[in-house]
Amino acid sequence: MERQREKPKEKVKVRVEEQEEKDIETLKRELQKLKELKKQREQQETSEMQQEDTASDIESRLDKIEDFLTKDMAEVGEKQYLTEAKEIENELAKLELEIAGEHGVIAKEISTYELLLNEYPWLEEKRYIFMYSIPNKKKNLRDFESWKNEWAKVLFDYARFAILHILYLRKLQTIKPFSKFDDREKALKIIAQTLVEKKQAEWLSKSKEKLRVYWKSLDNWAEEIYEWAKEISPLEPILIFEIRESDRDFKDLPEEDLIKIFKILEKSRKGKIIKLDDGQISFKIKVE
């Protein structure tokens, strides 16, 4: 090896200055975050005239971004999306500074539950309170199937918004919206099993308490890790602890998944797995 690296005793967070092009879901989350920040600024403005002029310009720019992100990607085309995604990322960064203002705004972190409400408003609508009860499967199979499929979408998006790869069902019982179920344990087991049947998740424990949710495929993660590795260490092997210390969504992937990803990259001839003397697994990318 060209350099000696030992696993640090203390975990130090490494920030990569330039992030790779973000996928559309990440951009949507950032857009929503800025909209919430904008609301907070409007509440703090003392001059109604200044607020109206500034808010109008920002609103127009946010709407323009939202119009593009909500288009059918098949209609837009991958090439156009990749071109505009970077521009959108830069525009979002500018808007964040403008919305925060010179003196800044105390930014409220948007919770995973708030993000879910944006996608599924019915979670808090009184007329849909029945959704927190499990339909009788024997008496009305159609309602039961509809119920579990709708909730499977919510659980899938919960993991995606929270950037969680592994869900613990016992913990979910204490988190909204799942804490509102009449029979939380039974409901979550049914919903989680639905994701497994859809091949969007798998059980990691025999007791069915630990669920791995694949809100992004290992092939997609492999591509992201490869591009990240090209940025930070194109000539030397990447160690797993370096992935853990990154600021990317893949930093908390289970170790067994990281090994699978290394194998995917090796199979596609994008690098080689290297086993170090101390037993650690590293990956040396092949720069194209």
N, C-alpha and C positions, 0 to 999 in steps of 0.2 A: 504493500500500500504506500501511497505517496505521503500520507500523513497519519499520525497516530492519534486516535481519538478514544477517550475513555468516557464511559457514562458518568455524567456529573453527579456529585452527591446531592446537590440541591438543584431542583428543577428551575430553570431559567426560561422565561417565556421569550421566544424569538419572534419578532414581527418582520414579515416580509414586506418591503416597501411597495412593491408593485404586485398587485393581485392579478391572477389570470382572468381572462374574460369570464364574467359570471353568467350562470345559466339564468333563464328567464324567471324561474321561481325566486331566486335570490334577489333579482332586480325588483320583482313585485313586492317582496318583503321590505326592501329599502324604500320603495315608493310609499308604501303604507306608513312606514315609520316617519317619513318626512311630512306626510299629511297630518299625522298626529302632532308633530312638532309645530307645524304651521298653526294649528288650532290653539296651542299653548301660547304662541307669540301673539295671536290676535287678542287673546284674553288679557295680555299684559300691555298692549298698546294704549297710550293715553290720548293720542290724537286720532280722532275718527277719520279725518281727511287723509292723513298719512297712512293709516291702516288700510283704507279703501284702495288707494292707489297701489300700494305695495302688494297687498293681498291679491288684487286683480291680476297683476303681472305674474306673480308666483303661481296663482291658480291656473292661469292660461298655460304656463310652462309645464305644470304638473299634469294637466289634462292632456297635453300633447304627448307626453311620455306614456300616460295610461292608455291612450288611444292605440299607440303602437304595440304596447305589451299585451293588449287584449285582442289583437288581431289573430286570425287563424294563421299559424306558422306555415302551413302548407301554402297559403295564399301569398305570404310575405316572401318565403324562400329563405333557405338556410344562409345563402351568401349575403343577402341583404341584412338579415338579422345579425350575423357576425360583424358586419360593417357598422351597423347602427348601435349595437349593444355597447361597444366601447364608448361611443359618443354619449349614450344615455348614462353610462356610469360616470363620466366626467361631469355631465349636466347635473346629476343627482348630488355630486360632491359640491358643486357651486351653490346649488339651491340650499343645501344643508347649512353652508356658511351664511347665506343671505337670510334664511329663516331664523337662525340662531341670533343673528345680528352682532354688532360690534361688541356688546357687553355680554352676549350669550343669553340663552334661555335654559332654565333647568329642564333638561330633557327627561321626559318620563319614558322609561323603557316599556315598550309595548309587550304585554304578556302573550304567551302562547294562546291563552284563552281568548284574548281580544282578536288575535289573528284568526282564530277559529270562527269567532262571531262574524267577521267580515265575509267568510265563506259560507257559513251556515247560520244565518240570522235566527232561524227557527229554534235554536238552542235556548233562547230566552223568551220566546213568544208563548204566551199563556195557552193559546189554542193548540199548541203542540206539546203540552205537558204529558200527553199520553205516550210520547216517545221515550219517556224514562221508565216505562213499564214494559216488560217482555210480553208480547202477544202470545196467546195460547196457540201453540203449534198444531195441536190436534183439531181445534175448532176452526182455525182460520190460517191455513198454511201460507196463503198468499201474503197476508199482513205480516206474518212472521218473517218470511223471506225478504220482503221489502224493508222491514225494520232492521234486520241484521246487516243487510247490504249497505243501507244508508249509514249506519253506525260504523261499519267497517271503513267507509270513506273518511269519517271523522277521526277515527283512531289512526289511520294511515297518515292523515294530514297533521295530526297532533305530533306524531314522531318527526315528521318532516319539518314543521315549523319550529319545534323545540330542538332540532338537530340532534335527535337521540336515535341511536342504532339499536339499542336494547331497552325494552320496556319491562318493568316489573309490575305485574298485575296488582299485587297487594298495595303498592305505592299509588297506583292509578286510582284506587278506590277512594283516596283522600284528595284527589285533584279534580277541579271542575273541567268539563261538565260531567265526568264519570262518577263523581261523588254524589250526584243527584239521582242515580238509579235507585229504584225500589229494592232490587236485589242486586247489589253491586258485584259481588263475586260471580254469580251465575251469568249476569249480563256480559261482563268483561270476558269471561271464558268463551261464550258463544261468539262474541264479536271478534276476538283474537283468532279463534278457530276458523272463522270466515276468511280472514286474511291469509291464513295458512292454506286453506283450500284454493284461494285465488293465486297461490304461489307468490304472494307479496310478503310473506313472513314465514318463519319456522320456529318451532318450539326448541328452546335450548335446555329444557329441564323436563324430566319425566313427570314431575308434579304439575307441569304446565303453568308455571308461575313466571317464567322468564321467556320473553318473546323477542326474537331478532326480526326487525322490520326492514325490508329492503326498499326504502323510498328512493334509492338510486342504485342502479345495477353495479356489480363489481367491475364490469367492463368500463363503465363511465368513471368510476372511482380510479381505475387503473390509468385512464387517460389523464385525469386531473393530477394524479401523483406524478406521472411521467413529466408533464409540463412543468409542475412545481420543481421537480428534481433538476430539470434543465436550467432553471433559474438560479437555484441556490448552490448546486454542486454538480456541474456537468462533467467533471473529470474524475470525481472520486465517489466511492460507494456511499449510499444513503443508509443510515442505520434507523431501526424502528424508533428509537428514542428521539431521533431528530424529527420524525413525523409527528410524534406525540407533542413536541415542543413548538410545532408550527401553529399558525393562527387560522388554519383552514378547517373546513367542516370534516375532513377525513381524519383529523388528529385523534378522535376517540373511537375509530373503527376497532373492532375486536382484533386481537393479534392474529387469530387464525384467518381472518379475512385479509389481513395485510399479506400474509404468506400466500394466500390464493391469488392476490393481486400481483405479487412478484412473479408467480408462475404464469399468470396471464401475459404479463409483459415479456417474460422470457420466451414464451411460446410464440409471441408475435414478433420476436427478434428485436425487441426494443431495449434489451439489456441482458444481464446475467446475474443469477443469484450467487452470492459469495458467502460461505460459512466461515466465520472468523475463528481464531484459535480459542477464544473464550466461549465458543458455542453460539454467539450472537449471529443472527441472519442479517445480511445487508444486501443491497441491490445496486449494481453498477450499471447505469443506463448507457445506452448506445446513442450518441448524438448523431442525428440524421443530417 
